[in-house]
Amino acid sequence: MTIVFPRHQDSFAALAAELRRLADDLDRLAASGRPSPADLAGAPVLSNVRMGSNPNPGLRGTVIGHPDVPDGDYVETTDLYAVDPEGRWARTWSRWYALGEHAPPLRRRRQP
């Protein structure tokens, strides 16, 4: 979990709104088991997906359609809160992602 120390009182309102969006999305997942079509309609697509941890679990991959990142850039998402067991979508701290292709698993080097 990320710890935030807002500098201004307005920052608390923004943080509360973001937490409400996340909680509402998790409530819908608890009720239906999946995001609505509207949730994923504008979601960025993350391809070449791998698990990351910087410092908390997140995803890494190439993004298309992100509001703040150019298409094709490699990103590490904010903290991961929910992920489809079949690998079609994920909900991070800040947004939904539609998941594209997955990167092949890393192979562990053999010890001599």
VENKA-V64107 format. One record per residue. RES is the residue in one small letter. PHI is phi as a letter, one per 40 degrees, with the letter a starting at -180 (999 if undefined). OMEGA is omega in degrees with one decimal (none if undefined). BURIAL is 1 if it has 9 or more other ideal C-beta (glycine too) atoms within 8 Angstrom, else 0. Layout:
res = {RES/RES}
phi = {PHI/PHI}
omega = {OMEGA/OMEGA}
burial = {BURIAL/BURIAL}
//
This chain:
res = {m/t/i/v/f/p/r/h/q/d/s/f/a/a/l/a/a/e/l/r/r/l/a/d/d/l/d/r/l/a/a/s/g/r/p/s/p/a/d/l/a/g/a/p/v/l/s/n/v/r/m/g/s/n/p/n/p/g/l/r/g/t/v/i/g/h/p/d/v/p/d/g/d/y/v/e/t/t/d/l/y/a/v/d/p/e/g/r/w/a/r/t/w/s/r/w/y/a/l/g/e/h/a/p/p/l/r/r/r/r/q/p}
phi = {999/c/b/b/b/c/c/b/d/c/c/c/c/c/c/c/c/c/c/c/c/c/c/c/c/c/c/c/c/c/c/b/g/a/c/c/d/c/d/c/d/b/c/c/b/b/b/f/c/b/c/b/a/b/c/b/d/a/b/b/i/c/b/b/g/c/c/b/b/c/d/g/c/c/b/b/c/c/d/c/b/a/a/c/d/c/g/c/a/a/b/b/d/c/a/c/b/c/c/c/c/b/c/c/c/c/c/c/c/c/c/c}
omega = {179.0/175.1/-176.6/176.0/-178.0/-179.5/-176.8/-179.9/178.3/-179.7/177.5/178.4/178.9/178.1/179.2/179.3/179.6/177.2/177.6/178.3/179.3/-179.5/178.2/179.1/179.0/175.1/178.5/176.9/179.3/-177.4/-172.0/-179.5/179.8/176.3/177.4/174.7/178.8/178.6/-175.4/-176.5/-178.9/-175.5/172.8/177.2/179.2/-179.2/-175.8/-170.7/173.0/171.9/175.6/175.2/-175.0/-10.3/-179.1/-179.8/177.2/177.2/174.7/176.7/178.6/-172.7/172.2/175.7/178.0/-176.9/-175.5/-174.2/179.1/177.3/177.7/178.7/175.6/-176.9/165.4/-174.6/169.2/-176.2/-179.1/-179.7/179.1/177.7/178.2/178.1/178.4/172.9/-178.7/-176.7/175.4/173.9/176.7/178.2/-169.8/-174.2/169.8/170.0/166.1/-176.2/177.3/-178.0/-179.4/177.2/176.6/-179.2/175.7/177.7/178.6/177.3/177.7/176.9/-179.9/none}
burial = {0/0/0/0/0/1/0/0/0/0/1/0/0/1/1/0/0/1/0/0/0/1/0/0/1/1/0/1/1/0/0/0/0/0/1/0/0/0/1/1/0/0/1/1/1/1/1/1/1/1/0/1/0/0/0/1/0/1/1/1/1/1/1/1/0/1/0/0/1/0/0/0/1/0/1/0/1/0/1/1/0/1/1/1/0/0/0/0/1/1/1/1/0/0/0/1/1/1/1/1/0/0/0/0/0/0/0/0/0/0/0/0}
//
